[in-house]
Each structure stands twice: as structure tokens, then as C-alpha cells.
């Protein structure tokens, strides 16, 4: 296959593109893919922006926003019947948090903590009214996923707890692996939380014994 830049009319553009990004143009068999043309420029701009971030909060927010699938919610169709439609205030806060913008006026939280303009304290405050509601909504999503696959489950099973008295968020009512049922625990991780490193990556919060069910954690 002849490369399109073999044409004299396109050689000038190809040379300019190569000089700008320091790499050769895409091969002839993939030259039609727009992402290959945009990739070097996007990577350069990302590096430029990231190098100008001086605070840990801004660096963490930027890297989280650039992580794979972190922006998939932007492609969700706003279907009210499926619970996918966000009101204007929710969109304002979600986009503001993603871009690292100020979303509220600095104030004192009911827990006594001083909240800055970024408003991220609401995600970790134990007295925040939406904290439990968000956790229950995510747990419902996991439970409905099992049910839609034909696996009966129960949420927050009684009588199944670890030594500190905490119990998993759900349990399958049929054997899942090696004759044992499956339990799950939903963890909502906040990128900017001070305790993120030590608490968000819980992989084995429940002790495993020969009688214990299989376990997996789901972090959001």
C-alpha cells in the first residue's frame, strides 16, 4: 500500500507534523485512524499541564481525571427511567470536581472541619447526609447485577461478620466457588482523602478460614 505522504501535496504536512511531535507519521495501513494523529499532541499537552501542577491535590485530581474510564460517565445517555439523568446542580459539581474548580464557598462543617472551596470534604465526612445513600446505591447496583445474571443474593447478611462486628455488603445464596458462597464489600475511594492509601485499597477486610465464603471487594 502506498503511503499517502508519498504524494508531493502531502509531504509538506507530513514533515511539519513529524518535526512538531518528533515521530514518524502513522503507517499506511492505519493512517486513517484519527487517534494516531491526535495522540502525540494530546500526550504533549498532558505532560505540559501536569508539569505545571504544584500541589498534591491538583496532581492527584489531574491523574484521576486522566485515568482510563474515569470519564465514561460523560457518555451515559440521560435516561430518567434508568436513573441516568443528572440535574443541573449535580452536573455542575461533577464537572467542577473533575476539573479541580471551586464548587462551594468555604465554610465550617457540622463535624467541626473547615471546608475549603473545593468541597471535597463532603466525600469523607462521617456526618455527610449523602455518604450512606451513595454507598447503598452502589451496593444496589452490585446486587442487581447478580440478580440479572440469575444469581440470588441477600444484602448485608445477618450472622456473617468479622471480629470487629462489621459485616459484608452482600452474600450469594448459592455456592460460588469450591462449594462456598460469595460475599462482597463496596468501598467508595476518594482520591484526595488523607487516608486513601491505607484504607481505600482494602483487598482482604474479612478473615479467610476453611469455613469462610469467597470474598471480593469492589472499589468505586
VOMARRO-456705 format. One record per residue: residue in one letter; residue number from 0; x, y, z of N, C-alpha, C in turn. Coordinates in steps of 0.2 Angstrom, whole numbers. Example, Ala and Ser with C-alpha at 12.3 -4.5 7.8 and 13.67 -1.06 7.14 Angstrom:
2
+---+-----+-------+-------+-------+-------+-------+-------+-------+-------+-------+
! r !   k !  n.c1 !  n.c2 !  n.c3 ! ca.c1 ! ca.c2 ! ca.c3 !  c.c1 !  c.c2 !  c.c3 !
+---+-----+-------+-------+-------+-------+-------+-------+-------+-------+-------+
! A !   0 !    66 !   -28 !    39 !    62 !   -22 !    39 !    66 !   -16 !    39 !
! S !   1 !    64 !   -11 !    35 !    68 !    -5 !    36 !    64 !     0 !    39 !
+---+-----+-------+-------+-------+-------+-------+-------+-------+-------+-------+
***
This chain:
220
+---+-----+-------+-------+-------+-------+-------+-------+-------+-------+-------+
! r !   k !  n.c1 !  n.c2 !  n.c3 ! ca.c1 ! ca.c2 ! ca.c3 !  c.c1 !  c.c2 !  c.c3 !
+---+-----+-------+-------+-------+-------+-------+-------+-------+-------+-------+
! X !   0 !     4 !    -6 !     0 !     0 !     0 !     0 !     4 !     6 !     0 !
! X !   1 !     3 !    11 !    -4 !     7 !    17 !    -5 !     5 !    22 !     1 !
! X !   2 !    10 !    24 !     4 !     9 !    29 !     9 !     6 !    36 !     6 !
! X !   3 !     1 !    39 !     9 !    -2 !    45 !     6 !     3 !    51 !     6 !
! X !   4 !     8 !    50 !    10 !    13 !    56 !    11 !    18 !    55 !     5 !
! X !   5 !    17 !    50 !     1 !    22 !    49 !    -5 !    20 !    55 !   -10 !
! X !   6 !    13 !    57 !    -9 !    11 !    62 !   -14 !    14 !    69 !   -12 !
! X !   7 !    17 !    72 !   -17 !    20 !    79 !   -16 !    16 !    84 !   -12 !
! X !   8 !     9 !    83 !   -13 !     5 !    88 !   -10 !     4 !    87 !    -2 !
! X !   9 !     6 !    81 !     0 !     5 !    80 !     7 !    12 !    79 !    11 !
! X !  10 !    17 !    79 !     7 !    24 !    79 !    10 !    26 !    84 !    15 !
! X !  11 !    23 !    90 !    13 !    25 !    96 !    17 !    21 !    95 !    24 !
! X !  12 !    15 !    93 !    24 !    11 !    92 !    30 !    14 !    87 !    34 !
! X !  13 !    16 !    81 !    31 !    19 !    76 !    35 !    26 !    78 !    38 !
! X !  14 !    30 !    82 !    35 !    36 !    84 !    38 !    35 !    89 !    43 !
! X !  15 !    30 !    93 !    43 !    28 !    98 !    48 !    26 !    94 !    54 !
! X !  16 !    22 !    89 !    53 !    19 !    85 !    59 !    25 !    81 !    62 !
! X !  17 !    29 !    78 !    58 !    35 !    75 !    61 !    39 !    79 !    65 !
! X !  18 !    41 !    85 !    63 !    45 !    90 !    66 !    42 !    92 !    73 !
! X !  19 !    35 !    93 !    73 !    32 !    96 !    78 !    32 !    91 !    84 !
! X !  20 !    31 !    84 !    83 !    30 !    79 !    88 !    36 !    74 !    88 !
! X !  21 !    40 !    75 !    84 !    46 !    71 !    85 !    45 !    64 !    83 !
! X !  22 !    41 !    62 !    79 !    40 !    55 !    77 !    37 !    54 !    70 !
! X !  23 !    37 !    48 !    67 !    35 !    47 !    61 !    28 !    47 !    60 !
! X !  24 !    25 !    49 !    55 !    18 !    49 !    54 !    15 !    41 !    54 !
! X !  25 !     9 !    40 !    55 !     6 !    33 !    56 !     8 !    29 !    49 !
! X !  26 !     8 !    23 !    50 !     9 !    19 !    44 !     3 !    19 !    39 !
! X !  27 !     5 !    17 !    33 !     0 !    17 !    28 !    -7 !    14 !    30 !
! X !  28 !    -6 !     8 !    33 !   -12 !     4 !    34 !   -16 !     6 !    40 !
! X !  29 !   -14 !    11 !    44 !   -18 !    14 !    50 !   -18 !    22 !    49 !
! X !  30 !   -16 !    24 !    43 !   -16 !    32 !    43 !   -23 !    35 !    43 !
! X !  31 !   -28 !    31 !    43 !   -35 !    34 !    43 !   -37 !    34 !    50 !
! X !  32 !   -33 !    32 !    55 !   -36 !    32 !    62 !   -34 !    39 !    65 !
! X !  33 !   -39 !    43 !    67 !   -38 !    50 !    69 !   -34 !    50 !    76 !
! X !  34 !   -35 !    44 !    80 !   -32 !    44 !    87 !   -25 !    44 !    86 !
! X !  35 !   -22 !    41 !    81 !   -15 !    41 !    80 !   -12 !    47 !    78 !
! X !  36 !   -16 !    52 !    75 !   -14 !    58 !    73 !   -14 !    63 !    80 !
! X !  37 !   -19 !    62 !    83 !   -20 !    66 !    89 !   -16 !    64 !    95 !
! X !  38 !   -14 !    58 !    96 !   -11 !    55 !   102 !    -5 !    59 !   104 !
! X !  39 !     0 !    60 !    99 !     6 !    64 !   101 !     5 !    71 !   104 !
! X !  40 !     0 !    74 !   101 !    -2 !    81 !   103 !    -5 !    81 !   110 !
! X !  41 !    -9 !    76 !   111 !   -13 !    76 !   117 !    -8 !    74 !   123 !
! X !  42 !    -3 !    69 !   121 !     2 !    67 !   126 !     6 !    73 !   128 !
! X !  43 !     8 !    77 !   123 !    12 !    83 !   124 !     9 !    88 !   129 !
! X !  44 !     3 !    89 !   127 !    -1 !    94 !   131 !    -2 !    92 !   138 !
! X !  45 !    -4 !    85 !   139 !    -5 !    82 !   146 !     2 !    83 !   150 !
! X !  46 !     8 !    82 !   147 !    14 !    82 !   150 !    15 !    90 !   152 !
! X !  47 !    13 !    94 !   148 !    14 !   101 !   149 !    10 !   103 !   155 !
! X !  48 !     4 !   101 !   155 !    -1 !   103 !   160 !     1 !   100 !   167 !
! X !  49 !     3 !    94 !   167 !     5 !    90 !   173 !    11 !    93 !   176 !
! X !  50 !    16 !    96 !   172 !    22 !    98 !   175 !    21 !   105 !   178 !
! X !  51 !    15 !   108 !   177 !    14 !   115 !   180 !    10 !   114 !   186 !
! X !  52 !     8 !   108 !   188 !     4 !   107 !   194 !     9 !   106 !   200 !
! X !  53 !     7 !   111 !   205 !    12 !   111 !   211 !    10 !   108 !   217 !
! X !  54 !     3 !   107 !   218 !     0 !   105 !   224 !    -2 !    97 !   223 !
! X !  55 !    -1 !    93 !   229 !    -3 !    86 !   228 !   -10 !    85 !   226 !
! X !  56 !   -15 !    90 !   229 !   -22 !    89 !   227 !   -23 !    90 !   219 !
! X !  57 !   -20 !    95 !   216 !   -21 !    96 !   209 !   -18 !    90 !   205 !
! X !  58 !   -12 !    88 !   207 !    -9 !    82 !   204 !   -13 !    76 !   204 !
! X !  59 !   -16 !    75 !   210 !   -20 !    69 !   211 !   -26 !    69 !   207 !
! X !  60 !   -29 !    75 !   207 !   -35 !    76 !   203 !   -34 !    75 !   196 !
! X !  61 !   -29 !    78 !   193 !   -27 !    78 !   186 !   -26 !    71 !   184 !
! X !  62 !   -22 !    67 !   188 !   -21 !    60 !   186 !   -27 !    56 !   186 !
! X !  63 !   -31 !    57 !   191 !   -38 !    53 !   192 !   -42 !    55 !   186 !
! X !  64 !   -42 !    61 !   184 !   -46 !    63 !   178 !   -44 !    60 !   171 !
! X !  65 !   -37 !    59 !   171 !   -34 !    56 !   165 !   -34 !    48 !   165 !
! X !  66 !   -36 !    45 !   171 !   -36 !    38 !   171 !   -41 !    35 !   166 !
! X !  67 !   -39 !    29 !   164 !   -44 !    25 !   159 !   -51 !    25 !   162 !
! X !  68 !   -56 !    26 !   158 !   -63 !    25 !   160 !   -65 !    30 !   165 !
! X !  69 !   -61 !    35 !   168 !   -63 !    40 !   173 !   -69 !    44 !   170 !
! X !  70 !   -69 !    45 !   163 !   -74 !    50 !   160 !   -79 !    46 !   157 !
! X !  71 !   -80 !    40 !   158 !   -86 !    36 !   155 !   -92 !    38 !   156 !
! X !  72 !   -93 !    41 !   162 !  -100 !    44 !   164 !  -102 !    49 !   160 !
! X !  73 !   -98 !    53 !   157 !   -99 !    58 !   152 !  -103 !    56 !   146 !
! X !  74 !  -102 !    49 !   144 !  -105 !    46 !   138 !  -112 !    43 !   140 !
! X !  75 !  -114 !    43 !   146 !  -120 !    40 !   148 !  -126 !    44 !   145 !
! X !  76 !  -131 !    40 !   142 !  -137 !    44 !   140 !  -141 !    46 !   145 !
! X !  77 !  -144 !    52 !   145 !  -148 !    55 !   151 !  -155 !    52 !   151 !
! X !  78 !  -155 !    46 !   153 !  -162 !    42 !   153 !  -165 !    42 !   160 !
! X !  79 !  -170 !    46 !   161 !  -173 !    47 !   168 !  -175 !    40 !   171 !
! X !  80 !  -178 !    36 !   166 !  -181 !    30 !   169 !  -176 !    25 !   171 !
! X !  81 !  -170 !    26 !   169 !  -164 !    21 !   171 !  -160 !    25 !   176 !
! X !  82 !  -162 !    30 !   179 !  -158 !    34 !   184 !  -152 !    37 !   181 !
! X !  83 !  -151 !    38 !   175 !  -145 !    41 !   172 !  -145 !    48 !   171 !
! X !  84 !  -151 !    52 !   172 !  -151 !    59 !   171 !  -149 !    63 !   177 !
! X !  85 !  -144 !    67 !   176 !  -142 !    71 !   182 !  -145 !    78 !   181 !
! X !  86 !  -147 !    81 !   187 !  -149 !    88 !   187 !  -143 !    93 !   186 !
! X !  87 !  -145 !    99 !   185 !  -140 !   104 !   183 !  -135 !   105 !   189 !
! X !  88 !  -137 !   105 !   195 !  -133 !   105 !   201 !  -128 !   100 !   201 !
! X !  89 !  -130 !    94 !   200 !  -126 !    88 !   200 !  -120 !    88 !   195 !
! X !  90 !  -122 !    90 !   189 !  -118 !    91 !   183 !  -113 !    97 !   185 !
! X !  91 !  -115 !   102 !   188 !  -110 !   107 !   190 !  -105 !   105 !   195 !
! X !  92 !  -107 !   101 !   200 !  -102 !    99 !   205 !   -98 !    93 !   202 !
! X !  93 !  -101 !    89 !   198 !   -97 !    84 !   195 !   -91 !    86 !   190 !
! X !  94 !   -93 !    91 !   186 !   -88 !    94 !   181 !   -83 !    98 !   185 !
! X !  95 !   -85 !   102 !   190 !   -81 !   106 !   194 !   -76 !   101 !   198 !
! X !  96 !   -78 !    96 !   201 !   -73 !    91 !   204 !   -68 !    88 !   199 !
! X !  97 !   -71 !    87 !   193 !   -66 !    84 !   188 !   -61 !    88 !   186 !
! X !  98 !   -63 !    95 !   185 !   -58 !   100 !   183 !   -54 !   103 !   188 !
! X !  99 !   -56 !   101 !   195 !   -52 !   104 !   200 !   -54 !   112 !   202 !
! X ! 100 !   -60 !   113 !   200 !   -63 !   120 !   201 !   -66 !   121 !   208 !
! X ! 101 !   -67 !   127 !   210 !   -71 !   128 !   216 !   -78 !   127 !   215 !
! X ! 102 !   -81 !   123 !   220 !   -88 !   121 !   219 !   -92 !   124 !   225 !
! X ! 103 !   -89 !   127 !   230 !   -93 !   130 !   235 !   -90 !   135 !   239 !
! X ! 104 !   -93 !   139 !   243 !   -90 !   144 !   247 !   -87 !   141 !   254 !
! X ! 105 !   -81 !   143 !   255 !   -78 !   140 !   261 !   -82 !   141 !   268 !
! X ! 106 !   -83 !   136 !   272 !   -87 !   136 !   277 !   -85 !   131 !   282 !
! X ! 107 !   -88 !   131 !   288 !   -86 !   126 !   293 !   -92 !   120 !   293 !
! X ! 108 !   -89 !   114 !   293 !   -94 !   108 !   293 !   -97 !   107 !   299 !
! X ! 109 !  -102 !   103 !   300 !  -105 !   102 !   306 !  -101 !    97 !   310 !
! X ! 110 !   -96 !    94 !   307 !   -91 !    90 !   311 !   -86 !    94 !   314 !
! X ! 111 !   -85 !   100 !   312 !   -80 !   105 !   315 !   -74 !   106 !   310 !
! X ! 112 !   -74 !   102 !   305 !   -69 !   103 !   300 !   -70 !   109 !   296 !
! X ! 113 !   -65 !   113 !   294 !   -65 !   119 !   289 !   -65 !   116 !   282 !
! X ! 114 !   -71 !   118 !   279 !   -71 !   115 !   272 !   -69 !   121 !   267 !
! X ! 115 !   -64 !   119 !   262 !   -62 !   124 !   258 !   -66 !   124 !   252 !
! X ! 116 !   -64 !   128 !   247 !   -69 !   130 !   241 !   -70 !   124 !   236 !
! X ! 117 !   -65 !   119 !   237 !   -65 !   113 !   233 !   -71 !   108 !   235 !
! X ! 118 !   -73 !   109 !   241 !   -79 !   105 !   244 !   -78 !    97 !   244 !
! X ! 119 !   -72 !    95 !   244 !   -71 !    88 !   244 !   -72 !    85 !   251 !
! X ! 120 !   -72 !    89 !   256 !   -73 !    86 !   262 !   -79 !    82 !   263 !
! X ! 121 !   -84 !    84 !   259 !   -91 !    80 !   259 !   -90 !    73 !   258 !
! X ! 122 !   -85 !    71 !   254 !   -84 !    64 !   252 !   -82 !    60 !   258 !
! X ! 123 !   -79 !    63 !   263 !   -75 !    59 !   268 !   -79 !    60 !   275 !
! X ! 124 !   -83 !    65 !   275 !   -86 !    67 !   282 !   -91 !    62 !   284 !
! X ! 125 !   -90 !    59 !   290 !   -94 !    54 !   293 !  -101 !    57 !   294 !
! X ! 126 !  -102 !    63 !   294 !  -109 !    66 !   296 !  -112 !    69 !   289 !
! X ! 127 !  -109 !    67 !   284 !  -112 !    70 !   277 !  -118 !    66 !   276 !
! X ! 128 !  -124 !    69 !   274 !  -130 !    66 !   273 !  -130 !    61 !   267 !
! X ! 129 !  -126 !    62 !   262 !  -126 !    58 !   256 !  -122 !    52 !   257 !
! X ! 130 !  -118 !    52 !   262 !  -112 !    47 !   262 !  -115 !    40 !   262 !
! X ! 131 !  -120 !    38 !   266 !  -123 !    32 !   267 !  -128 !    30 !   261 !
! X ! 132 !  -131 !    36 !   258 !  -135 !    35 !   252 !  -131 !    33 !   246 !
! X ! 133 !  -125 !    36 !   245 !  -121 !    34 !   240 !  -119 !    26 !   240 !
! X ! 134 !  -117 !    25 !   246 !  -115 !    18 !   247 !  -120 !    13 !   246 !
! X ! 135 !  -126 !    14 !   248 !  -132 !    10 !   247 !  -134 !     9 !   240 !
! X ! 136 !  -133 !    15 !   236 !  -135 !    15 !   229 !  -130 !    10 !   225 !
! X ! 137 !  -123 !    11 !   227 !  -118 !     7 !   224 !  -119 !    -1 !   225 !
! X ! 138 !  -121 !    -2 !   232 !  -122 !    -9 !   234 !  -128 !   -12 !   230 !
! X ! 139 !  -133 !    -8 !   229 !  -139 !   -10 !   225 !  -137 !   -12 !   218 !
! X ! 140 !  -133 !    -8 !   215 !  -130 !    -9 !   208 !  -127 !   -16 !   208 !
! X ! 141 !  -123 !   -18 !   213 !  -119 !   -24 !   213 !  -124 !   -30 !   214 !
! X ! 142 !  -129 !   -29 !   218 !  -134 !   -34 !   220 !  -139 !   -35 !   213 !
! X ! 143 !  -141 !   -30 !   210 !  -145 !   -31 !   204 !  -141 !   -34 !   198 !
! X ! 144 !  -134 !   -33 !   198 !  -130 !   -36 !   193 !  -130 !   -44 !   194 !
! X ! 145 !  -130 !   -46 !   200 !  -130 !   -53 !   202 !  -137 !   -56 !   200 !
! X ! 146 !  -142 !   -52 !   202 !  -149 !   -55 !   201 !  -151 !   -55 !   193 !
! X ! 147 !  -148 !   -50 !   189 !  -149 !   -50 !   182 !  -146 !   -56 !   179 !
! X ! 148 !  -141 !   -59 !   182 !  -137 !   -65 !   180 !  -140 !   -71 !   182 !
! X ! 149 !  -145 !   -71 !   186 !  -149 !   -77 !   189 !  -146 !   -79 !   195 !
! X ! 150 !  -142 !   -75 !   199 !  -139 !   -77 !   205 !  -143 !   -74 !   211 !
! X ! 151 !  -146 !   -78 !   215 !  -150 !   -75 !   221 !  -145 !   -72 !   226 !
! X ! 152 !  -146 !   -67 !   229 !  -142 !   -64 !   234 !  -146 !   -61 !   239 !
! X ! 153 !  -142 !   -59 !   245 !  -145 !   -55 !   250 !  -140 !   -50 !   252 !
! X ! 154 !  -143 !   -44 !   254 !  -138 !   -38 !   255 !  -138 !   -38 !   263 !
! X ! 155 !  -132 !   -36 !   265 !  -130 !   -36 !   272 !  -132 !   -41 !   276 !
! X ! 156 !  -130 !   -47 !   275 !  -132 !   -53 !   278 !  -131 !   -53 !   286 !
! X ! 157 !  -136 !   -56 !   290 !  -135 !   -56 !   297 !  -132 !   -62 !   299 !
! X ! 158 !  -127 !   -62 !   304 !  -124 !   -68 !   306 !  -117 !   -69 !   303 !
! X ! 159 !  -115 !   -65 !   298 !  -109 !   -66 !   295 !  -105 !   -60 !   296 !
! X ! 160 !  -100 !   -60 !   301 !   -96 !   -54 !   302 !   -89 !   -56 !   304 !
! X ! 161 !   -85 !   -51 !   304 !   -78 !   -52 !   306 !   -77 !   -50 !   313 !
! X ! 162 !   -71 !   -51 !   316 !   -71 !   -50 !   323 !   -73 !   -43 !   326 !
! X ! 163 !   -72 !   -38 !   322 !   -74 !   -31 !   324 !   -82 !   -30 !   323 !
! X ! 164 !   -85 !   -35 !   321 !   -93 !   -34 !   321 !   -95 !   -32 !   314 !
! X ! 165 !   -91 !   -30 !   310 !   -93 !   -27 !   303 !   -95 !   -33 !   299 !
! X ! 166 !  -100 !   -32 !   295 !  -102 !   -37 !   290 !  -101 !   -35 !   283 !
! X ! 167 !  -101 !   -40 !   278 !  -101 !   -39 !   271 !  -107 !   -35 !   269 !
! X ! 168 !  -106 !   -32 !   263 !  -112 !   -29 !   260 !  -117 !   -34 !   256 !
! X ! 169 !  -115 !   -40 !   255 !  -119 !   -44 !   251 !  -117 !   -51 !   251 !
! X ! 170 !  -121 !   -56 !   250 !  -119 !   -63 !   250 !  -124 !   -67 !   245 !
! X ! 171 !  -120 !   -71 !   241 !  -124 !   -75 !   236 !  -127 !   -81 !   240 !
! X ! 172 !  -133 !   -83 !   238 !  -137 !   -88 !   241 !  -136 !   -95 !   239 !
! X ! 173 !  -131 !   -95 !   234 !  -129 !  -102 !   231 !  -122 !  -102 !   231 !
! X ! 174 !  -119 !  -108 !   231 !  -111 !  -109 !   231 !  -108 !  -105 !   225 !
! X ! 175 !  -103 !  -102 !   226 !  -100 !   -98 !   220 !   -93 !  -101 !   218 !
! X ! 176 !   -89 !  -103 !   223 !   -83 !  -106 !   221 !   -81 !  -111 !   227 !
! X ! 177 !   -79 !  -117 !   225 !   -77 !  -123 !   230 !   -82 !  -124 !   235 !
! X ! 178 !   -88 !  -124 !   233 !   -94 !  -125 !   237 !   -96 !  -120 !   242 !
! X ! 179 !   -92 !  -114 !   241 !   -94 !  -108 !   246 !   -97 !  -103 !   242 !
! X ! 180 !  -102 !   -99 !   246 !  -105 !   -93 !   243 !  -100 !   -88 !   243 !
! X ! 181 !  -102 !   -82 !   239 !   -98 !   -77 !   238 !  -100 !   -71 !   242 !
! X ! 182 !   -96 !   -67 !   245 !   -98 !   -61 !   249 !   -94 !   -55 !   245 !
! X ! 183 !   -97 !   -49 !   246 !   -94 !   -43 !   243 !   -94 !   -37 !   247 !
! X ! 184 !   -90 !   -33 !   246 !   -89 !   -27 !   250 !   -88 !   -21 !   246 !
! X ! 185 !   -92 !   -16 !   246 !   -92 !   -10 !   242 !   -88 !    -5 !   246 !
! X ! 186 !   -82 !    -2 !   242 !   -78 !     3 !   245 !   -78 !     9 !   241 !
! X ! 187 !   -80 !    15 !   243 !   -80 !    21 !   239 !   -74 !    25 !   241 !
! X ! 188 !   -69 !    25 !   236 !   -62 !    28 !   237 !   -63 !    35 !   235 !
! X ! 189 !   -60 !    39 !   239 !   -59 !    46 !   237 !   -52 !    48 !   236 !
! X ! 190 !   -51 !    51 !   230 !   -44 !    52 !   228 !   -40 !    56 !   232 !
! X ! 191 !   -43 !    61 !   235 !   -40 !    66 !   239 !   -40 !    65 !   247 !
! X ! 192 !   -43 !    59 !   249 !   -44 !    58 !   256 !   -37 !    57 !   259 !
! X ! 193 !   -36 !    59 !   265 !   -29 !    59 !   268 !   -28 !    51 !   269 !
! X ! 194 !   -33 !    47 !   271 !   -32 !    40 !   272 !   -33 !    36 !   266 !
! X ! 195 !   -33 !    38 !   260 !   -34 !    34 !   254 !   -29 !    29 !   254 !
! X ! 196 !   -23 !    30 !   254 !   -18 !    24 !   253 !   -19 !    19 !   258 !
! X ! 197 !   -21 !    20 !   264 !   -21 !    15 !   269 !   -28 !    11 !   270 !
! X ! 198 !   -33 !    15 !   267 !   -40 !    12 !   268 !   -44 !    10 !   262 !
! X ! 199 !   -42 !    14 !   256 !   -46 !    13 !   250 !   -45 !     7 !   247 !
! X ! 200 !   -38 !     4 !   247 !   -36 !    -2 !   244 !   -37 !    -8 !   248 !
! X ! 201 !   -43 !    -9 !   251 !   -44 !   -15 !   255 !   -45 !   -21 !   251 !
! X ! 202 !   -41 !   -26 !   251 !   -42 !   -32 !   247 !   -44 !   -38 !   251 !
! X ! 203 !   -43 !   -38 !   258 !   -45 !   -43 !   262 !   -47 !   -41 !   268 !
! X ! 204 !   -53 !   -37 !   269 !   -55 !   -35 !   275 !   -58 !   -40 !   280 !
! X ! 205 !   -60 !   -46 !   277 !   -63 !   -51 !   281 !   -58 !   -57 !   281 !
! X ! 206 !   -57 !   -60 !   287 !   -53 !   -66 !   288 !   -55 !   -72 !   284 !
! X ! 207 !   -51 !   -75 !   281 !   -52 !   -81 !   277 !   -51 !   -87 !   281 !
! X ! 208 !   -55 !   -92 !   282 !   -54 !   -98 !   285 !   -57 !  -104 !   281 !
! X ! 209 !   -56 !  -110 !   282 !   -59 !  -115 !   278 !   -67 !  -115 !   278 !
! X ! 210 !   -70 !  -112 !   283 !   -77 !  -111 !   283 !   -80 !  -105 !   280 !
! X ! 211 !   -75 !  -100 !   278 !   -77 !   -93 !   276 !   -79 !   -94 !   269 !
! X ! 212 !   -84 !   -89 !   267 !   -86 !   -89 !   260 !   -80 !   -85 !   255 !
! X ! 213 !   -81 !   -86 !   249 !   -76 !   -82 !   245 !   -78 !   -75 !   245 !
! X ! 214 !   -73 !   -71 !   244 !   -74 !   -64 !   245 !   -71 !   -59 !   239 !
! X ! 215 !   -74 !   -54 !   237 !   -71 !   -49 !   233 !   -73 !   -42 !   235 !
! X ! 216 !   -69 !   -37 !   234 !   -71 !   -31 !   236 !   -72 !   -27 !   229 !
! X ! 217 !   -76 !   -22 !   229 !   -77 !   -18 !   224 !   -76 !   -10 !   226 !
! X ! 218 !   -71 !    -7 !   223 !   -70 !     0 !   224 !   -72 !     4 !   219 !
! X ! 219 !   -75 !    10 !   221 !   -78 !    15 !   216 !   -74 !    22 !   217 !
+---+-----+-------+-------+-------+-------+-------+-------+-------+-------+-------+
***
